[in-house]
Amino acid sequence: MTSIHDTTTFELAGGREVRRLGYGAMQLTGDGVWGEPADPVTAKQVLRDAVELGVNFFDTADSYGPEVSERLIGEALSPYPDDVVIATKAGLVRPGPGKWEPNGSPEHILTSCDRSLARLQLDRIPLYQLHRIDPDVPVAESIGAMLELRDAGKIDRIGVSEVTVDELREIRELCDVASVQNRFNIADQDDWSDVVDACAADGIAFIPWFPLGSGDLGAIGDALDDVASAHDSDRYAVALAWLLHRAPNIIPIPGTKSPDHLRSNVSAAHLVDEITADEWSSLDAASG
């Protein structure tokens, strides 16, 4: 199996290095990010395989399942290898399948953190992210709860998700921000390119969710296939390689319950060094 132990890394605030191809654990749950996976044994084995392949950054949230993804990670990986960094999120609640509602109240965030710690079998969460800004709660109150958690030693770093450059600037006046997690991929980049660049300029990790567009990469698919065929690869590995090439602070987090898909995703960490300048230009032209 291809390993990414010798690939490039990114240093999170506070000096924790992670390899620049992580694992997003939303897909571990049942259909619609709801309930248990059909095959929990394989789901947990994929997590262990990811560690063996060199992945040391795992991103999840209490709302995935809800609760299921965090619990599976704890069961599969605890006790964690020293270099593994777990990132989770609070701020979205799930009243039912297909439903996502913001809750950024301090009480919810404080309670959610304690529950996440228990499910993940952690004493401290390396990266804790506000899943959404709640329009009904001043962002200073939500961030204040996260600062309280950091002061209590329950979390190390604070991240945010789905923020504009202006919102990021406002939040950075309240706390140090280690990461931003927005939707971004080669076929869906216009809305957040400015956020990627702002984060890169200030050494903030950018963690694109849906890095493979949930399997739908639209019209750029043909261009991806052309590059993939030249490197005995597939369009999804090329799409991940494009993200790694796009900016040095991007940490893609593709997710899967399939061991084969996991190996294909991991191969992108080496593919990025094989793609030629002309091929990058062809991809940029197709995605523009």
Stockholm file with secondary structure:
# STOCKHOLM 1.0

chainA/1-288         MTSIHDTTTFELAGGREVRRLGYGAMQLTGDGVWGEPADPVTAKQVLRDAVELGVNFFDTADSYGPEVSERLIGEALSPYPDDVVIATKAGLVRPGPGKWEPNGSPEHILTSCDRSLARLQLDRIPLYQLHRIDPDVPVAESIGAMLELRDAGKIDRIGVSEVTVDELREIRELCDVASVQNRFNIADQDDWSDVVDACAADGIAFIPWFPLGSGDLGAIGDALDDVASAHDSDRYAVALAWLLHRAPNIIPIPGTKSPDHLRSNVSAAHLVDEITADEWSSLDAASG
#=GR chainA/1-288 SS CCCCTTSCEEEETTTEEEESCCEEGGGGSSGGGBSCCSCHHHHHHHHHHHHHTTCCEEECCTTTBTTHHHHHHHHHHCSCCTTCEEEEEESEECSSTTCCEECCCHHHHHHHHHHHHHHHTCSSEEEEEECSCCTTSCHHHHHHHHHHHHHTTSEEEEEEESCCHHHHHHHHTTSCCCEEECBCBTTBCTTTHHHHHHHHHTTCEECCBSTTGGGCCGGGHHHHHHHHHHTTCCHHHHHHHHHHHHCTTBCCCCCCSCHHHHHHHHHHHHHTTTSCHHHHHHHHHHHC
#=GC SS_cons         CCCCTTSCEEEETTTEEEESCCEEGGGGSSGGGBSCCSCHHHHHHHHHHHHHTTCCEEECCTTTBTTHHHHHHHHHHCSCCTTCEEEEEESEECSSTTCCEECCCHHHHHHHHHHHHHHHTCSSEEEEEECSCCTTSCHHHHHHHHHHHHHTTSEEEEEEESCCHHHHHHHHTTSCCCEEECBCBTTBCTTTHHHHHHHHHTTCEECCBSTTGGGCCGGGHHHHHHHHHHTTCCHHHHHHHHHHHHCTTBCCCCCCSCHHHHHHHHHHHHHTTTSCHHHHHHHHHHHC
//
